[in-house]
Every structure is written in C-alpha cells, then in structure tokens.
Amino acid sequence: MTNDLFRADAYLRDCEARALRAGEDGIVLDRTVFYPLGGGQAGDSGRLVLSDGRALAIADTRKAKDAEGRPTAEILHLPAPGQEALIAELKAGDTVHAEIDWERRHRLMRFHTATHLLCHLVPQPVNGCSITPDYARLDFHMTEPLDKDALSAGLARLVAAAHPLEVGAISDVELDANPALVRSMSVQPPRGTGTVRTIRIGDDESIDFQPCGGTHVANTREIGAVIVTKIEKKSANTRRVVLGWAAV
C-alpha cells in the first residue's frame, strides 16, 4: 500500500520514501507525492533520486491493478524508457527522494480547480473529463447551447473573487443520502473506507461542493487567466467545453 501524501497536501513537492518493489511495470514506494492518473486528471511526472545521487526520470504515474484489472492501493511510478540498468539496481528497502515536476503539477492543480468553477457556471451532470497541463475539458450532459464568451467572463469573475478552497470528507452514509453531490455520470467516488474526500469552494458564497480525489489550488485567484477556447456539440445530449490558458 502506498501512503498518498498529495491527498492531504497538494503543495508537497518532494518526500523521502522507501522502495517496496521495482520492475518493468513500474516502481512502488511506501509513500509518495506523485498523483496517479485518475478522475480525468493526468498522472504526475518527475524523478526519483537514489542515495548515490543518480536520478530515475519518472514519465507518468498510475494506479496499480490486480489480476482482474481492478485498481489497488499501490501507486506505480513509471520510468522513462532507457533506464533499465538503473531500475535493476533499485532494491526493496532502498531509500529514494521523490520529486514531482512542480511547474507541470501546478498547472494541473489550476486547471482542475477551474473545472469546478465551470461546474458552478454550468449546473448539469458531467459525463466526461480530461485535465492536462495544457488544457482541460468537461463534457456536460445537456442539449442547450452554451456561450463561450459568457463562460469565460464567469470564470474570470470567480477567479478574481479569490474564493477559498477546502478539502474535507463526508461519510458514505451522508453521500448516499445526497446523491446529487456526485456530478460525474462516468466516475463514481471511491468507497470502502467509510468516508469520501470532498472539495468545497467558497466561504460566504457556496460555489462548489462535490466528492473529488484530485489536486487543487487553495484559492481561486491562484488559477490565473483561463478562458473557454472551444465549445463543441459532441452528441445530441453532450456539450464539450474546453479550457485553455489566456494570452497575457
């Protein structure tokens, strides 16, 4: 099992960790700051610095899966190609220093938080999501048209308002009693521990409150200048909204 430090603090950039195993399928640590692909958000990249100072470049991060293809509690750090010899030297019990590519992660955090603001502006179920360092998109289950300029203006207003973001949790029972909190039609919050992680944006004004396991910034002002770059009609019941960075 990997202790996922990013759940409690998305601003952690590095940590000391112990290797549990290393092989062709990836490297598993006892604790990590690397976020694995999930919930539409891309996995982190970075490096693992060995005790002798040599570094393993990590190209991606994924959740490990069992023999039946179900996600486990292990997180796989996937090395970039061409490092087989160094991977072979890494043994269970070895200490490494795990460092994420912070600039890339921060862009993901900013975009992910922006998608929550978009959910406030478009109060419809979400049936698809993708969050990358360069763009983000949400697919809304709806038939009505959307206005690109109006959504961009709404995002700018919410960013400038500097709404705080709080990470919390609710019980499985509370979530079952309030199914409307789950905005996604395609991804359900992970169950099994008795509680579900939540994101709340807004203090005096409630902007968004829903289950979410991703990484986010602490205040909407930190998002910066984002705009709606495209709105597409993907099907009769789907409107895709794409976010990008505004030219500054």
N, C-alpha and C positions, 0 to 999 in steps of 0.2 A: 504494500500500500504506500502511496506517495502522499506526503503532507503538502497540500496545495496552499502555499503561503499567500499567493495572489488573491485568494478568496477574501482574506481579512484585510489586506493592504495592497491595492493595485499599484502603489507607488514604489514598492520594493523593486530595486533594480538588480540585486545580486544576493547570494546567500552561500554559506558553506553547506555542503551536502556530502553524503556518503553513497557510493555506488552500490546498488543492490545486484545488478547484473548488466552486462554489456554484450551485445551480439549484433547479428546482421539486421534484426528487426528494430534495433534502437537501444538506447541506454536508459535504464530505470534508476532513479535516485530515491533516497528515503524522504527528501523534501526538495521543493523546487519553487522558483519564481516564474517559471515558464508556463504560460497559459496554453492548454491544448485546444486544437480545433474543436469548436462546439457552439451550438446556439447561433450559427451563422457567422461567428467571429473567427478569423484566421488564427492559426497557431503561431506562437512566438518563435523567433529565431534569435541567435546569439552565440555564445561559446561556453565551453566547459574548460576551465584552466586546471591542469593537473598539478600535482605537488611539485614537480620539477620545472614548472613554468610553461611547459608546452600547452597549446590550446587546441581543443577539438571544436571545429566550426559546426554549429547546430543549424540546420536549414529549416526545420519545421518541428512542431510538437503535436503529438496526437494522443488520444486515449488508447491504452492497450485493450485488446479484446480477448475473450476466452475462445475456446474451441468452437463454440456455436456462434461466434461473431458478435457477442454482447459486450459492451464496454465494461471494463473492470475499474478498480480503484488505483491502478497503476498508470503513470504518465510516461509515455515514450518520447525521448529526445532523439530526433532523427538526424544523424550526422550528414554533412555534405559529402558527396562522392569523393573517392580518392584518399580516404583516411583509414583504410582497413588495418594497416600495421599498428597505428596508434590505438585504435579501438581494441585490438587484440591484447595490448599491454594493460588495458584497464581491467582491474580485477575487483570482485566483490569485496567491499570493505574499504576500498581506496577513497580518499578524500578529494573532492574537487571543489572549485569555486565556480558557481553557476552565475553567468551574467547574461541578461537579455539585451537585445538591441533596443535601447530605450527610446530612441527617436521614432522607430517603427511602432513600438508598443504604444507610445503616447498618441500617435496618430490614430491607432485603433481605438484607444480609450475615448478620444474626442469624437470620432465618428459614431461609436456605439452609443454614447450619450446623446448625440444628435438624433439618432433613430428613435430614442424615447421621446424626444421633443416632437418628432414627426408623428408619433402615435397620438400625442395630445392634439395636434392640429388636424389629424385625420382619424377620428374615433371609429374605426372599422376594424374587423378582425384581420390579422396578418397571416397570409398563407405562404410566405417565403421571405428569406432574409439572407443577405450576404454583406459582411463587413470586412473590408480590406484596408490597407494603409492609404490607398489612392482614391477609393470611392466606397460608398455604401448604398445598398438598395433595400427597399421594403416592397413587398407585393401585398396589396390590400384587396380583400375580398369585397368588391363593390362594383356597381355599374355606373355610378355618377361620374361626370368628368371632374378633373382637378385642374387648378390654375397654378402654373409654375411660379409666376411672379408673386402671387399671394402667399404661397407656401414659403418662398424664400424670405419674404418680408416677415412672416410669422416666426420663422426660425431666428432671424436677426433680432427680433424683439425679445424672444425668450432667452437668447444668448446674452444680450445686453442687460437683461433684468437680474443677472447674477443669482439665479436660484440655486440653493444648496442641494446637494445630493447625499442621501443617507442610505447606507447598506443596513438591512435588517433581516428579520426572519419571521415567518408565521408557521403555525403548526399545520400538519397535513389536514387535521380536522377543520381548522379555520379556512384553509384553501378549498376544501370540499364544500364548505358552506357558502363560499363566494367564488363560484366557477368563472364568473365574468372577469376576475382579475387576470386570468390567463388569456392574453391577447393573441397568442400564436395558435393557429389551427394545425400546424405541422410538427411543432416541437413541444412536448409536454415537460413541465419541471420534473427534475429527478426526485423520486420518492424513496422511502426506505429508512431514512434516519429519524423521521418523526417531525422534522422541520424543513421548510423550504426557504431558500435565500430570496430576499426581495430588494428591489430598488425603489426608493421614494425620491421624487424631485419636487421641490417646493416646500416652503415653510408656512408662511401666511397664506399663500395660494397653492393649492394642490395641482401640480402639473401632470405627474405620472406616478402610478404605484402599481407594480406588477412583479411577478417572480422573474428573476434573471440571474444567471450564473456568470455573466461576462465581467469585463473590467471597464471601469468608468472614471471620469474625472470627478473631482469633489464639488465643482461649481460650474454652472452652465457657461459662465464667462470664459472659462478656460478652453471651451470648444473652439473659439475663434470664428473666422469668417467662412461659413459653409453656405452653399446655395443648392437649390434644386437645379440640376443640369438637364434632366430629361424626365418626361412622363410618358409612359407607353401603355397602350391597351394590349395586354398580353393575351387576354381571352375575353369572352363576353362578361365574365364575372371577376376579372382581375385587372387592377391598375397598378403598374410598377412605377415607383418614384425613386429616382437615382440622385444621390447627393454627391457633391464634389467640393473641392476647396475653391473659394473665391479668389480671384486675382487681387493682390494687394500691392 
